[in-house]
Structures are given as structure tokens and as C-alpha cells.
């Protein structure tokens, strides 16, 4: 009936206008959620945190940004980034905001992935609960991840105790999600899409709830339909969880013993070097290349203006053409202007490649030499340190499958005392420490050349020992692979390691004691 449809349309429009009017009346001073959020965010700032506030809707983010600007202490910069901005402008706004010491970033879930935020923010405030519970983990994962300098990352989930929608999201989604994660140790996504999740909730809360007069109620009571939809969702979710448990039982990642993993991890860390090793190498390499390096408050100020062009080209500064910049190696240094360097950072890798390439080039004016002789107080008798490169073929055989062969390389330092014909080999750990020996006396160039030539002439005498060392390292490599295979319960595979001679001598360093005065 057209009259009935017209009446229903008129009633619906009137109710929507009334709801919009009530929403407008809640803005500002009457918005209890806003006032409480502003207080909590202020507390985060006073404790030294730099928060990101996640909202569900663009309009909410813009509104919250304007209100927080009014309510937070003077000097606090508040910026909103939403999906209304193109990706390039989002990154630009975040970069500009990172220069302000007291900052708050208000955003939608457009920033829950894709942009690195861990260097500039250390707290997450969930202003709106997401319909997708894994979205909360994605939000927090933008700041609680590798590269975060703070030991503590704060995450606040904000909800209203008298808000039925918040209560439903907590009960139906977030708490169930947390329970699964606590039991299984990993997150299991909702097994149906977000649209279906919303339908499951609204089916029970909105579509079937009418008062006795036939009009929808302002508040949303629970009913049997909601309970049915929630049970259906939880049953599907639990089925997905059970499948994941079975998968984890098959592959048994959790059966690996932590002490066995720690042993292998320690071995890897020893091979690649510590943070202190990276810091010493980088600073020494920069200074040897002619860079001006000054340390202030835990950060290094670097000026490359006087370095050769080859050094500047080797350091990856494609994002910034300036020759002056700051670097740090300490996780505790909280400076947005300093670049935190690790072993695999392009600056470190570029310096290492430049030094190695120039050392191997006989015509280059290199900062490092493959052969050298120094006098030092670290030794009591002549000590020769060799940097070796070893190569192996790791061969794996599986029943009924082609043989797999990969090339493995190892690098280590060995040392012996006295001349090659009377060599007394010393422990590998001691050899590593001698690499840090500093010169304490002078030696004539001709005398240094004689010592190097003596080593070269007697090299054949120590070659059998080097081959034996290579075989020992190969056996250790095979043992490491077997330990990992056993811990992971990988069966029906046979492995062997074949050394690929010869042993490469990358560098020779001869340390001479300081002559004793008569």
C-alpha cells in the first residue's frame, strides 16, 4: 500500500533525523567518551609515550583530531591520517609528525599495515573496537615490532561499559580471539568474512528487536536470534582452531627444545658478530675513509664531506643527499634524527663491501690490507693470524627423490705462534681476541715485507693443519644440521658434508712483541 510505505518512510526519516540531532548534541563537552580518552592520552604523554589512536571511521578520526588539539597540553601536535589521503601524503604526514617530541597520531586502519611506525611511536590506543579481532593485533604490530627502541610498548583497548555494541564486539569477537590465542599460542582468524561477522551481530541486535508498538527500540536488547548467530560463529571458529591444532601437531614446531635452539642461535650470533662488533667496525671504517665522526649523547654525528666519492657512493643514502647525518647502535637511544644501524643496514653493508673490494684490488688505495705486520704489547712472541674462508658441499639424500646439494661457506680466524716450521697453534677464541690488537710500536716497511715473505715461503708447512681445521669445521657443520633435523623430527634423510678445497687465505696479520730494553 503506497500510503503505508509513505508512512514508514516518514517515520524512518524522522527517527534518523532525531538520532542525528542527538549525536550532534553529544559533541564536545557532552562527549564522555572523548573526555575520558583525552585524559588517558594525556597520561600516556606525561609518561613519555608517543601514542597512535586508531579509529574505525574517517569522520571519527577527523573529529577526534580537532578535539584532542583543544584538550591536550600546549605543545602537543595532533595529526590525522585516514584513507581519504593518497598513500604518499600519508607517509609524508607521518614523517613530518615524527619531528615533534610530543605527538599524537590519529588514524584509521589504513595505517594498520604498510607504513613503518615503530621508530616514532610506542603506544596504541584503540578508540574504536574493530569488527575484525585480528585488526587489533595488526594495529599493535605497527609499533610492537623489530626496530622498536622502547622496552615497554603500551596498548589500551577503550570501550564503554554501557555501550551494547562495544559489549557485543568484546564478547563475540575479541575475548574469543584472545582465548584461542592464549590456548594455541597463535592467532586464528575469524573463519568467515567481516561482512558475515557484522551480519551475525546485527541479525540478533537490530533486525528482530521491536517494542510492543512495533517500533524499534533506542537500545538493543539481546535475544535468542543473537545467541544463535553467536553460537554459529563460535562453532565455525572453534573448528578452524581445531584444524590449526592438528596442523601444529603434525609439524610439531612447539616440540623443539629452547636450549637446543639457543645453542644454535649462539653459534650464529658468534659467526655474524655482536652489536659492539658492528659499532666498532662502522666507526673505524668511517674514520679511516676520512669521515669526521663525533660522539655526543650516545649518537654519532657523521660528516662525509672529506671522504672519497667511492665511499659516499658505497653508503646507501639514496633517500637523503646530505653528507651529514646521525647514527646510533643503541636501542635505548631515543632520537628520531638518528639512524639506528644493525649488521644488515645498507650503510654497514655498503662500507663492508667497499673495504673488502678495495682490499682485494692491488691498485686501490685501501683502508684495509690483506697482509700486515704490527708491533703490539698483546703478544709475547711472534703470532700469525689467518682469516680463512672454507667452502663445503652439503649433500642431502631423500628416499625416492633427487639428491640435493647446496654450497655452504664459513669464515674463521686461526692463529699460531713462532715461525711456520715450528708453529704452535692457539685456541680459536684467543685468535678472535687478537684481531683487536692495537699497534704499540713501529716497524720498518722492509722488515714487515720480510716477515710476510717468510710466511709465504713456509705456507706449505702449515697447509695440512689448515686442511684438518677445515675438516673439523665441516664435521661441526654436519652436526649442527643433524641436531636441527632431530629437534624438528625430520626423518628419512641422509646428509653428509664434503669439503671443497683449497682453504682460501683472505688475510694474514703478523703480530710482533715489543722489543725488551736491555
C-alpha positions as CSV (number, residue, x, y, z in Angstrom):
1,X,0.0,0.0,0.0
2,X,1.5,3.4,-1.1
3,X,0.2,5.2,2.0
4,X,1.7,2.6,4.4
5,X,5.1,2.8,2.6
6,X,4.9,6.6,2.7
7,X,4.2,6.5,6.4
8,X,7.0,4.0,7.1
9,X,9.4,6.2,5.1
10,X,8.3,9.3,7.0
11,X,8.7,7.5,10.4
12,X,12.2,6.2,9.4
13,X,13.3,9.6,8.2
14,X,12.1,11.2,11.4
15,X,13.9,8.7,13.6
16,X,17.1,9.1,11.7
17,X,16.9,12.9,12.0
18,X,16.3,12.5,15.7
19,X,19.3,10.3,16.0
20,X,21.5,12.7,14.1
21,X,20.3,15.6,16.4
22,X,21.1,13.5,19.5
23,X,24.6,12.7,18.0
24,X,25.3,16.4,17.4
25,X,24.3,17.2,20.9
26,X,26.9,14.8,22.2
27,X,29.8,16.6,20.5
28,X,32.4,18.3,22.6
29,X,31.7,18.8,26.3
30,X,28.9,16.3,26.3
31,X,31.0,13.5,24.8
32,X,32.1,11.4,27.8
33,X,34.0,9.0,25.6
34,X,36.0,11.9,24.1
35,X,36.8,13.4,27.5
36,X,37.9,10.1,29.1
37,X,40.0,9.3,26.0
38,X,41.7,12.8,26.2
39,X,42.5,12.2,29.8
40,X,44.1,8.7,29.1
41,X,46.1,10.0,26.1
42,X,47.3,12.9,28.3
43,X,48.5,10.4,30.8
44,X,50.4,8.5,28.1
45,X,52.1,11.6,27.0
46,X,53.1,12.6,30.6
47,X,54.7,9.1,30.9
48,X,56.8,9.7,27.8
49,X,54.8,7.6,25.4
50,X,54.0,8.7,21.8
51,X,50.6,7.2,21.0
52,X,48.8,6.2,17.9
53,X,45.0,6.5,18.2
54,X,43.1,4.1,15.9
55,X,39.5,4.9,14.9
56,X,37.2,2.9,12.7
57,X,35.7,5.8,10.6
58,X,37.3,8.7,8.8
59,X,34.8,11.2,10.3
60,X,35.6,10.0,13.8
61,X,39.3,10.4,13.2
62,X,38.9,14.0,12.0
63,X,36.6,14.9,14.9
64,X,38.9,13.3,17.4
65,X,41.9,15.1,16.0
66,X,40.2,18.5,16.3
67,X,39.0,17.9,19.9
68,X,42.3,16.5,21.1
69,X,44.1,19.5,19.7
70,X,41.9,21.7,22.0
71,X,42.2,19.5,25.1
72,X,45.8,18.2,25.2
73,X,48.6,20.3,26.8
74,X,50.1,23.1,24.8
75,X,52.9,22.0,22.6
76,X,51.3,18.7,21.7
77,X,51.0,18.2,17.9
78,X,48.0,16.1,16.8
79,X,47.7,14.9,13.2
80,X,45.1,12.8,11.5
81,X,45.9,10.3,8.7
82,X,43.0,8.5,7.0
83,X,42.1,6.7,3.8
84,X,40.9,10.0,2.4
85,X,44.6,10.8,1.7
86,X,46.7,9.3,-1.0
87,X,49.4,6.9,0.2
88,X,52.2,9.3,-0.5
89,X,50.6,12.0,1.6
90,X,50.0,9.6,4.5
91,X,53.7,8.8,4.7
92,X,54.6,12.4,4.4
93,X,52.4,13.4,7.3
94,X,53.7,10.7,9.5
95,X,57.3,11.7,8.6
96,X,56.6,15.4,9.4
97,X,54.9,14.5,12.7
98,X,57.9,12.4,13.8
99,X,60.0,15.5,14.2
100,X,57.8,16.8,17.1
101,X,58.7,15.5,20.6
102,X,55.1,15.5,21.9
103,X,53.0,14.0,19.2
104,X,49.7,12.1,18.8
105,X,48.8,10.4,15.5
106,X,45.1,9.8,15.0
107,X,44.3,7.4,12.1
108,X,42.0,4.8,10.7
109,X,43.0,1.2,9.9
110,X,44.6,2.5,6.7
111,X,47.8,2.7,8.8
112,X,47.4,-0.7,10.4
113,X,49.8,-2.1,7.8
114,X,52.3,-0.9,5.2
115,X,54.0,2.0,6.9
116,X,56.8,1.6,9.5
117,X,55.7,3.3,12.7
118,X,57.9,1.6,15.3
119,X,60.6,4.2,15.2
120,X,58.4,7.1,16.0
121,X,55.6,5.7,18.2
122,X,55.4,3.4,21.2
123,X,51.8,3.2,22.3
124,X,48.5,2.1,20.6
125,X,45.1,3.4,21.7
126,X,42.1,1.5,20.3
127,X,39.5,4.3,20.4
128,X,37.0,2.2,18.4
129,X,36.8,-1.6,18.6
130,X,37.3,-3.3,15.2
131,X,34.8,-5.8,13.9
132,X,37.8,-7.9,13.0
133,X,39.7,-9.0,16.1
134,X,42.9,-9.7,14.2
135,X,42.9,-6.0,13.2
136,X,43.7,-5.2,16.8
137,X,46.9,-7.3,16.6
138,X,47.7,-5.6,13.3
139,X,47.4,-2.2,14.9
140,X,49.6,-3.1,17.8
141,X,52.1,-4.8,15.4
142,X,52.8,-1.5,13.8
143,X,54.7,-0.3,16.9
144,X,55.5,-3.5,18.8
145,X,57.9,-5.0,16.4
146,X,61.6,-5.2,15.4
147,X,63.2,-1.8,15.4
148,X,61.2,-0.5,18.4
149,X,63.6,1.2,20.8
150,X,61.4,1.3,23.9
151,X,61.4,-1.7,26.2
152,X,57.8,-1.2,27.0
153,X,55.0,-0.7,24.4
154,X,51.6,0.4,25.8
155,X,48.3,-0.8,24.3
156,X,44.9,0.4,25.5
157,X,41.6,-1.0,24.4
158,X,38.9,1.6,25.0
159,X,35.2,0.6,25.3
160,X,32.1,1.7,27.1
161,X,30.6,-0.4,29.8
162,X,27.1,0.8,28.9
163,X,27.6,0.6,25.2
164,X,26.0,-2.6,23.9
165,X,27.8,-2.6,20.6
166,X,31.1,-2.5,22.4
167,X,30.0,-5.2,24.7
168,X,28.9,-7.4,21.8
169,X,32.3,-6.9,20.0
170,X,34.1,-7.8,23.2
171,X,32.1,-10.8,24.0
172,X,31.6,-12.2,20.5
173,X,34.9,-11.4,18.9
174,X,37.8,-10.0,21.0
175,X,37.5,-12.2,24.0
176,X,37.1,-15.3,21.9
177,X,40.1,-14.3,19.8
178,X,42.2,-13.8,23.0
179,X,41.1,-17.2,24.4
180,X,42.2,-19.0,21.3
181,X,45.5,-17.2,21.1
182,X,46.2,-18.0,24.8
183,X,45.4,-21.7,24.3
184,X,47.1,-22.2,21.0
185,X,49.9,-19.6,21.2
186,X,49.0,-18.1,17.8
187,X,46.0,-16.2,16.4
188,X,43.4,-18.0,14.3
189,X,41.5,-15.5,12.1
190,X,37.7,-15.4,12.0
191,X,36.7,-18.2,9.6
192,X,34.1,-16.1,7.8
193,X,34.5,-12.7,6.2
194,X,34.0,-9.4,8.1
195,X,30.6,-8.7,6.4
196,X,29.3,-12.0,7.7
197,X,30.5,-11.2,11.2
198,X,28.7,-7.9,11.1
199,X,25.5,-9.6,9.8
200,X,25.8,-12.2,12.6
201,X,25.8,-9.5,15.2
202,X,23.2,-7.2,13.7
203,X,20.8,-10.0,12.9
204,X,20.3,-10.5,16.6
205,X,20.6,-6.9,17.7
206,X,18.8,-4.8,15.2
207,X,16.6,-6.7,12.8
208,X,14.4,-8.7,15.2
209,X,14.1,-6.3,18.1
210,X,10.9,-4.2,18.2
211,X,8.9,-2.8,21.1
212,X,5.2,-3.7,21.6
213,X,4.1,-0.8,19.5
214,X,6.1,-2.2,16.5
215,X,8.8,0.5,16.6
216,X,12.4,-0.3,17.0
217,X,13.8,0.5,20.5
218,X,16.6,3.0,21.1
219,X,18.6,0.4,23.0
220,X,19.4,-3.0,21.6
221,X,18.3,-6.0,23.8
222,X,19.8,-9.4,23.4
223,X,17.5,-12.2,22.2
224,X,17.5,-15.8,21.0
225,X,18.4,-14.8,17.4
226,X,21.6,-13.2,18.6
227,X,22.5,-16.2,20.7
228,X,22.0,-18.5,17.7
229,X,24.2,-16.3,15.4
230,X,26.9,-16.1,18.0
231,X,26.9,-19.8,18.6
232,X,27.2,-20.4,14.8
233,X,30.1,-18.1,14.5
234,X,31.9,-19.6,17.5
235,X,31.4,-23.1,16.2
236,X,33.0,-22.3,12.9
237,X,35.8,-20.5,14.7
238,X,36.4,-23.5,17.0
239,X,36.5,-25.8,14.0
240,X,39.2,-23.7,12.4
241,X,41.1,-23.7,15.7
242,X,40.9,-27.5,16.0
243,X,42.3,-27.8,12.4
244,X,45.2,-25.5,13.3
245,X,45.9,-27.6,16.4
246,X,46.1,-30.7,14.3
247,X,48.4,-29.0,11.8
248,X,50.7,-27.9,14.6
249,X,50.8,-31.4,16.0
250,X,51.8,-32.8,12.6
251,X,54.7,-30.3,12.1
252,X,55.4,-30.2,15.9
253,X,57.2,-26.8,15.9
254,X,56.4,-26.4,19.6
255,X,58.3,-29.6,20.4
256,X,61.7,-28.0,19.6
257,X,63.5,-27.6,22.9
258,X,64.5,-24.0,23.8
259,X,68.0,-24.9,25.0
260,X,68.8,-26.6,21.7
261,X,67.6,-23.6,19.7
262,X,69.6,-21.3,22.0
263,X,72.8,-23.3,21.3
264,X,72.3,-22.8,17.5
265,X,71.4,-19.2,18.0
266,X,74.5,-18.6,20.0
267,X,76.6,-20.1,17.3
268,X,75.0,-17.9,14.6
269,X,75.5,-14.8,16.7
270,X,79.1,-15.6,17.2
271,X,79.6,-16.0,13.5
272,X,77.9,-12.8,12.5
273,X,79.2,-10.6,15.3
274,X,77.7,-8.6,18.1
275,X,76.3,-5.1,18.2
276,X,79.6,-3.9,19.6
277,X,81.4,-5.5,16.7
278,X,79.2,-3.7,14.2
279,X,79.7,-0.4,16.0
280,X,83.5,-0.7,16.2
281,X,83.7,-1.7,12.5
282,X,81.4,1.1,11.3
283,X,83.1,3.9,13.2
284,X,86.7,2.7,12.4
285,X,85.8,2.3,8.7
286,X,84.2,5.8,8.5
287,X,87.2,7.4,10.2
288,X,89.7,5.5,8.1
289,X,87.8,6.7,5.0
290,X,88.3,10.3,6.1
291,X,84.9,11.0,7.6
292,X,84.6,13.2,10.7
293,X,82.8,11.3,13.4
294,X,81.9,12.9,16.8
295,X,80.0,11.1,19.6
296,X,77.5,13.1,21.6
297,X,74.9,11.7,24.0
298,X,75.1,8.2,22.7
299,X,74.8,9.1,19.0
300,X,77.5,9.6,16.4
301,X,77.4,12.7,14.2
302,X,79.0,11.8,10.8
303,X,80.3,14.2,8.1
304,X,81.3,12.6,4.8
305,X,82.3,15.8,3.1
306,X,86.0,14.9,3.0
307,X,85.6,11.2,2.1
308,X,86.4,9.9,-1.4
309,X,83.5,9.7,-3.8
310,X,83.7,5.9,-3.8
311,X,82.9,5.8,-0.1
312,X,79.9,8.1,-0.5
313,X,78.6,6.0,-3.4
314,X,79.0,2.8,-1.3
315,X,76.9,4.2,1.5
316,X,73.2,4.0,0.6
317,X,71.9,7.4,1.2
318,X,69.5,7.5,-1.7
319,X,66.8,8.9,0.4
320,X,68.9,11.8,1.5
321,X,71.7,13.5,-0.4
322,X,73.1,15.3,2.6
323,X,76.7,14.3,3.7
324,X,75.9,14.9,7.4
325,X,73.7,12.6,9.4
326,X,73.5,10.9,12.8
327,X,73.8,7.2,13.6
328,X,73.3,5.1,16.7
329,X,73.7,1.4,17.6
330,X,71.9,1.6,21.0
331,X,68.3,0.5,21.3
332,X,67.9,2.8,24.3
333,X,68.8,6.0,22.4
334,X,65.5,7.7,21.6
335,X,66.3,10.1,18.8
336,X,64.1,10.5,15.8
337,X,67.0,12.1,13.9
338,X,69.5,9.3,14.4
339,X,69.6,6.3,12.1
340,X,69.8,3.0,14.0
341,X,72.3,0.8,12.4
342,X,72.5,-3.0,12.5
343,X,74.6,-5.5,10.7
344,X,72.4,-5.7,7.7
345,X,71.7,-1.9,7.4
346,X,72.6,-0.6,3.9
347,X,75.2,1.8,5.4
348,X,77.0,-1.0,7.2
349,X,76.8,-3.3,4.2
350,X,78.0,-0.6,1.8
351,X,81.0,0.2,4.0
352,X,81.9,-3.5,4.3
353,X,81.6,-4.1,0.5
354,X,83.8,-1.0,-0.2
355,X,86.5,-2.0,2.2
356,X,86.6,-5.6,1.0
357,X,86.6,-4.7,-2.7
358,X,89.3,-2.1,-2.2
359,X,91.4,-4.5,-0.1
360,X,91.3,-7.1,-2.9
361,X,92.2,-4.5,-5.6
362,X,96.0,-4.3,-5.8
363,X,95.8,-0.8,-7.4
364,X,93.3,0.8,-4.9
365,X,94.3,3.0,-2.0
366,X,92.6,0.8,0.5
367,X,91.7,1.4,4.2
368,X,92.3,-2.3,4.9
369,X,95.1,-4.6,3.8
370,X,95.1,-8.3,3.3
371,X,98.6,-8.6,4.8
372,X,100.1,-6.6,7.6
373,X,102.7,-6.6,10.4
374,X,102.5,-4.7,13.6
375,X,104.3,-4.5,16.9
376,X,101.9,-4.8,19.9
377,X,102.0,-5.4,23.6
378,X,99.3,-8.0,23.3
379,X,101.7,-10.8,22.4
380,X,105.0,-12.1,23.9
381,X,106.2,-13.9,20.7
382,X,105.6,-13.7,17.0
383,X,102.0,-14.6,16.3
384,X,100.4,-15.1,12.9
385,X,96.6,-14.7,12.5
386,X,95.0,-16.1,9.4
387,X,91.5,-15.2,8.1
388,X,90.2,-18.3,6.4
389,X,87.3,-18.9,4.0
390,X,86.1,-22.5,3.9
391,X,83.6,-24.0,1.4
392,X,81.6,-27.1,1.7
393,X,79.0,-29.1,-0.3
394,X,76.1,-30.1,1.9
395,X,74.5,-33.1,0.3
396,X,71.0,-34.3,1.4
397,X,69.5,-37.6,0.2
398,X,65.8,-38.4,0.5
399,X,64.3,-41.8,-0.4
400,X,63.0,-41.7,-4.0
401,X,64.0,-38.1,-4.6
402,X,66.9,-36.4,-6.4
403,X,70.0,-35.7,-4.4
404,X,70.0,-32.1,-3.1
405,X,73.4,-30.3,-2.9
406,X,74.0,-26.8,-1.6
407,X,77.2,-24.8,-1.2
408,X,77.9,-23.6,2.3
409,X,80.7,-21.1,3.3
410,X,82.4,-20.5,6.6
411,X,84.8,-17.8,7.7
412,X,87.0,-18.0,10.8
413,X,90.3,-16.8,12.2
414,X,93.1,-19.2,13.3
415,X,96.5,-18.3,14.8
416,X,99.8,-19.9,15.6
417,X,102.9,-18.7,17.4
418,X,106.5,-18.8,16.1
419,X,107.6,-19.5,12.5
420,X,105.7,-21.8,10.2
421,X,108.2,-24.6,10.6
422,X,107.8,-24.5,14.4
423,X,104.1,-23.5,14.6
424,X,102.3,-23.8,17.9
425,X,98.6,-23.4,17.3
426,X,96.5,-21.5,19.8
427,X,92.8,-21.6,20.7
428,X,90.3,-20.1,18.1
429,X,88.7,-17.9,20.8
430,X,92.1,-16.4,21.6
431,X,92.7,-15.8,17.9
432,X,89.5,-13.8,17.7
433,X,90.5,-11.5,20.6
434,X,93.9,-10.8,18.9
435,X,92.1,-9.3,16.0
436,X,91.5,-6.2,18.2
437,X,95.2,-5.8,18.9
438,X,96.4,-2.2,18.6
439,X,99.9,-1.2,17.4
440,X,102.3,-0.1,20.2
441,X,105.5,0.3,18.2
442,X,106.9,1.0,14.8
443,X,108.4,-1.5,12.3
444,X,110.3,-0.7,9.1
445,X,108.5,-1.5,5.8
446,X,111.3,-3.7,4.6
447,X,111.3,-5.7,7.8
448,X,107.5,-6.1,7.5
449,X,107.9,-7.4,4.0
450,X,110.5,-9.9,5.2
451,X,108.1,-11.4,7.8
452,X,105.3,-11.7,5.2
453,X,107.7,-13.4,2.7
454,X,108.8,-15.8,5.4
455,X,105.2,-16.8,6.0
456,X,104.6,-17.3,2.2
457,X,107.8,-19.4,1.9
458,X,106.7,-21.7,4.8
459,X,103.0,-21.8,3.9
460,X,103.2,-25.4,2.6
461,X,104.3,-26.5,6.1
462,X,101.1,-25.3,7.7
463,X,98.7,-26.3,4.9
464,X,98.0,-29.8,6.3
465,X,96.9,-28.2,9.6
466,X,94.6,-25.9,7.7
467,X,93.0,-28.8,5.9
468,X,92.5,-30.6,9.2
469,X,90.8,-27.5,10.6
470,X,88.6,-27.4,7.6
471,X,87.5,-31.0,8.1
472,X,86.8,-30.3,11.8
473,X,84.6,-27.3,10.9
474,X,82.8,-29.4,8.3
475,X,82.0,-32.1,10.9
476,X,80.7,-29.3,13.2
477,X,78.5,-28.0,10.4
478,X,77.1,-31.5,9.8
479,X,76.4,-32.0,13.5
480,X,74.5,-28.7,13.6
481,X,72.3,-29.8,10.7
482,X,71.7,-33.1,12.4
483,X,70.7,-31.5,15.7
484,X,68.2,-29.2,14.0
485,X,66.8,-32.1,12.0
486,X,66.4,-34.3,15.1
487,X,64.8,-31.4,17.1
488,X,62.4,-30.8,14.2
489,X,61.7,-34.6,14.0
490,X,62.6,-34.7,10.3
491,X,63.2,-38.3,9.3
492,X,64.3,-40.4,6.4
493,X,67.0,-38.0,5.3
494,X,70.7,-38.7,5.0
495,X,73.2,-35.8,5.0
496,X,76.9,-35.5,4.5
497,X,79.4,-32.6,4.2
498,X,82.2,-32.6,1.6
499,X,85.0,-30.0,2.0
500,X,85.8,-28.2,-1.3
501,X,89.5,-27.4,-1.2
502,X,91.6,-25.4,-1.1
503,X,91.3,-23.4,2.0
504,X,91.3,-19.7,1.0
505,X,93.5,-17.3,2.9
506,X,91.7,-14.0,2.9
507,X,94.2,-12.2,5.1
508,X,97.5,-12.6,7.0
509,X,98.3,-10.5,10.1
510,X,101.6,-10.9,11.9
511,X,101.8,-9.6,15.4
512,X,105.3,-8.9,16.8
513,X,106.1,-8.3,20.5
514,X,107.6,-5.0,21.7
515,X,111.4,-5.5,22.0
516,X,112.5,-5.6,25.6
517,X,115.0,-2.9,26.6
518,X,118.4,-4.2,27.8
